[in-house]
């Protein structure tokens, strides 16, 4: 399946965080993972807007589970990448690697 539009940088970052977290990929954990790995602050709103957009594009799916009193009886929303989402993130990472080829002396990699 082909994506209608290329993935943006933050979409790739969110998808990668979901993949890293596996079964534990819920909103605040995704935000924490992005902040820890990227060493940049990320707003809660930016994460949730991106998660919704990725789900609308068919790159993520979500399920509700784990309602608790500490959450006011609300369940957590867990995310996982679809096959299309995995293809999209692979394509984006590979494209960046191809663009970087030959620039190692300049980029110090």
C-alpha positions as CSV (number, residue, x, y, z in Angstrom):
1,X,0.0,0.0,0.0
2,X,1.3,3.5,-0.9
3,X,1.0,6.5,1.4
4,X,-0.9,9.5,0.1
5,X,1.6,11.9,1.5
6,X,5.1,11.7,2.9
7,X,5.5,11.5,6.6
8,X,6.6,14.6,8.5
9,X,9.5,14.5,10.9
10,X,7.3,14.4,14.0
11,X,5.1,11.7,12.6
12,X,8.2,9.5,12.1
13,X,9.4,10.3,15.6
14,X,6.0,9.4,17.1
15,X,5.8,6.1,15.1
16,X,9.3,5.2,16.2
17,X,8.4,5.9,19.9
18,X,5.3,3.6,19.4
19,X,7.5,0.9,18.0
20,X,10.0,1.2,20.9
21,X,7.3,1.0,23.5
22,X,5.5,-2.0,22.0
23,X,2.6,-3.0,24.3
24,X,3.1,0.0,26.6
25,X,2.6,2.6,23.9
26,X,0.1,5.1,25.4
27,X,0.0,8.9,25.2
28,X,2.2,10.0,28.1
29,X,4.6,7.1,27.7
30,X,5.0,8.0,24.0
31,X,5.7,11.6,25.0
32,X,8.2,10.5,27.7
33,X,10.0,8.2,25.2
34,X,10.3,11.0,22.6
35,X,11.6,13.4,25.2
36,X,14.1,10.9,26.5
37,X,15.5,9.8,23.1
38,X,15.4,13.2,21.3
39,X,16.4,15.3,24.3
40,X,13.8,17.9,23.4
41,X,10.6,19.0,25.1
42,X,7.4,17.9,23.5
43,X,3.9,19.2,24.3
44,X,1.2,16.7,25.2
45,X,-1.1,18.3,22.6
46,X,1.4,17.8,19.8
47,X,1.7,14.1,20.6
48,X,-2.1,13.5,20.8
49,X,-2.8,15.5,17.6
50,X,-0.1,13.5,15.8
51,X,-1.4,10.2,17.2
52,X,-4.9,11.0,16.0
53,X,-3.6,12.1,12.6
54,X,-1.6,8.9,12.2
55,X,-4.6,6.8,13.2
56,X,-6.7,8.7,10.6
57,X,-4.1,7.9,8.0
58,X,-4.3,4.2,8.9
59,X,-0.7,4.1,10.2
60,X,-1.7,3.4,13.8
61,X,-4.5,1.7,15.5
62,X,-5.6,2.2,19.1
63,X,-7.5,0.3,21.8
64,X,-8.9,1.3,25.2
65,X,-7.9,-0.6,28.3
66,X,-6.8,-0.2,31.9
67,X,-9.5,2.1,33.4
68,X,-8.5,3.1,36.9
69,X,-9.7,5.3,39.8
70,X,-6.5,7.4,39.5
71,X,-7.6,8.3,36.0
72,X,-11.2,9.1,37.0
73,X,-12.4,5.8,35.7
74,X,-11.1,6.6,32.2
75,X,-9.2,3.9,30.3
76,X,-5.8,4.4,28.7
77,X,-5.6,4.5,25.0
78,X,-2.9,2.2,23.7
79,X,-1.4,2.5,20.2
80,X,0.3,0.1,17.8
81,X,1.7,0.6,14.3
82,X,-0.2,-1.0,11.4
83,X,1.7,-2.7,8.5
84,X,1.3,0.5,6.5
85,X,2.7,2.5,9.4
86,X,5.7,0.2,9.6
87,X,6.3,0.5,5.9
88,X,6.0,4.3,6.1
89,X,8.5,4.7,8.9
90,X,10.9,2.2,7.2
91,X,10.7,4.2,4.0
92,X,11.3,7.5,5.8
93,X,14.3,6.2,7.7
94,X,15.8,4.6,4.6
95,X,15.3,7.8,2.6
96,X,17.1,9.8,5.2
97,X,20.0,7.3,5.3
98,X,20.3,7.6,1.5
99,X,20.3,11.4,1.7
100,X,23.0,11.3,4.3
101,X,25.3,9.0,2.2
102,X,28.5,10.8,1.2
103,X,28.0,13.5,3.8
104,X,29.8,11.7,6.6
105,X,32.8,14.0,6.6
106,X,30.6,17.1,6.8
107,X,28.2,15.7,9.3
108,X,30.7,13.9,11.4
109,X,29.0,10.6,11.3
